[in-house]
Amino acid sequence: MRLDLAGKAVLVTGAASGIGLACVQAFLVEGARVGALDRASSPALGDDVLAVHADVTDERAVAAAVDAVADRFGGLDVVVGCAGISGPVGTPVTETSVADFAAVMAVNVTGQFLVVKHAAPWLTAAGGSVVLLASDSAFTSAPGMVPYGASKGAVVAMTRALAVDLPGVRVNCVCPSVVDTPMARGDLGDVLDDPAFPVQTPEDVAWQVLHLASPRSRTVNGQAVLADFGVSAHSGFPA
């Protein structure tokens, strides 16, 4: 399917690894020009990539990074928010510190807000699109992940609000189940290698992002696309 992304100016956060890096690479294959934003160094990916360093919780740094990418490419057509952290995993709520909770919300929610806020004028001018990374944890819960689940639920709600607040800009989010990334490996370890445990690749998620970002999804706005192999569709009814 032709996605009509050639020549588009795209900004991807969390671009140095995992889903963000897979998105950068996928947009490049489609002929887009990409700003790769991360607080770590991004790998060298060619002349059509502008690497910008910023912490998504730092508004001044985010604003400067957005402007640098827009100035380089003459505007912005697409923003993809992949930057995120898991925070404490397996920690009961009674043992979760307010500092840990706040840190997860700062990256996963405030970081998304800041990138869209500062990209909004460029996106409005272009009639562009935003794709945010949420999670199936916005809809289903695992023990010991209250901060992460709360943050991803907030991203889903913010996606809908942004779609209303930014006329002419499509805003959607992808909600994948577990993805085999360095972050997930650090949290879950060898469970990702269990053939009975369904795990996505970063490339699986990148293709979902590309389709939502493209004009082929022009009728889709304010939506959370849940991609979990159908696990959440199963009833708990004992039959």
Secondary structure in CASP SS format (residue, H / E / C, confidence):
PFRMAT SS
TARGET T0000
AUTHOR 0000-0000-0000
METHOD secondary structure of the structure
MODEL  1
M C 1.00
R C 1.00
L C 1.00
D C 1.00
L C 1.00
A C 1.00
G C 1.00
K C 1.00
A E 1.00
V E 1.00
L E 1.00
V E 1.00
T E 1.00
G C 1.00
A C 1.00
A C 1.00
S C 1.00
G H 1.00
I H 1.00
G H 1.00
L H 1.00
A H 1.00
C H 1.00
V H 1.00
Q H 1.00
A H 1.00
F H 1.00
L H 1.00
V H 1.00
E C 1.00
G C 1.00
A C 1.00
R E 1.00
V E 1.00
G E 1.00
A E 1.00
L E 1.00
D E 1.00
R C 1.00
A C 1.00
S C 1.00
S C 1.00
P C 1.00
A C 1.00
L C 1.00
G C 1.00
D C 1.00
D C 1.00
V E 1.00
L E 1.00
A E 1.00
V E 1.00
H E 1.00
A C 1.00
D C 1.00
V C 1.00
T C 1.00
D C 1.00
E H 1.00
R H 1.00
A H 1.00
V H 1.00
A H 1.00
A H 1.00
A H 1.00
V H 1.00
D H 1.00
A H 1.00
V H 1.00
A H 1.00
D H 1.00
R H 1.00
F H 1.00
G C 1.00
G C 1.00
L C 1.00
D C 1.00
V E 1.00
V E 1.00
V E 1.00
G E 1.00
C C 1.00
A C 1.00
G C 1.00
I C 1.00
S C 1.00
G C 1.00
P C 1.00
V C 1.00
G C 1.00
T C 1.00
P C 1.00
V H 1.00
T H 1.00
E H 1.00
T C 1.00
S C 1.00
V H 1.00
A H 1.00
D H 1.00
F H 1.00
A H 1.00
A H 1.00
V H 1.00
M H 1.00
A H 1.00
V H 1.00
N H 1.00
V H 1.00
T H 1.00
G H 1.00
Q H 1.00
F H 1.00
L H 1.00
V H 1.00
V H 1.00
K H 1.00
H H 1.00
A H 1.00
A H 1.00
P H 1.00
W H 1.00
L H 1.00
T H 1.00
A H 1.00
A H 1.00
G C 1.00
G C 1.00
S E 1.00
V E 1.00
V E 1.00
L E 1.00
L E 1.00
A C 1.00
S C 1.00
D H 1.00
S H 1.00
A H 1.00
F C 1.00
T C 1.00
S C 1.00
A C 1.00
P C 1.00
G C 1.00
M C 1.00
V H 1.00
P H 1.00
Y H 1.00
G H 1.00
A H 1.00
S H 1.00
K H 1.00
G H 1.00
A H 1.00
V H 1.00
V H 1.00
A H 1.00
M H 1.00
T H 1.00
R H 1.00
A H 1.00
L H 1.00
A H 1.00
V H 1.00
D H 1.00
L C 1.00
P C 1.00
G C 1.00
V C 1.00
R E 1.00
V E 1.00
N E 1.00
C E 1.00
V E 1.00
C E 1.00
P E 1.00
S C 1.00
V C 1.00
V E 1.00
D C 1.00
T C 1.00
P H 1.00
M H 1.00
A H 1.00
R H 1.00
G H 1.00
D H 1.00
L H 1.00
G H 1.00
D H 1.00
V H 1.00
L H 1.00
D H 1.00
D C 1.00
P C 1.00
A C 1.00
F C 1.00
P C 1.00
V C 1.00
Q E 1.00
T C 1.00
P H 1.00
E H 1.00
D H 1.00
V H 1.00
A H 1.00
W H 1.00
Q H 1.00
V H 1.00
L H 1.00
H H 1.00
L H 1.00
A H 1.00
S C 1.00
P H 1.00
R H 1.00
S H 1.00
R C 1.00
T C 1.00
V C 1.00
N C 1.00
G C 1.00
Q C 1.00
A E 1.00
V E 1.00
L E 1.00
A E 1.00
D C 1.00
F C 1.00
G C 1.00
V H 1.00
S H 1.00
A H 1.00
H C 1.00
S C 1.00
G C 1.00
F C 1.00
P C 1.00
A C 1.00
END
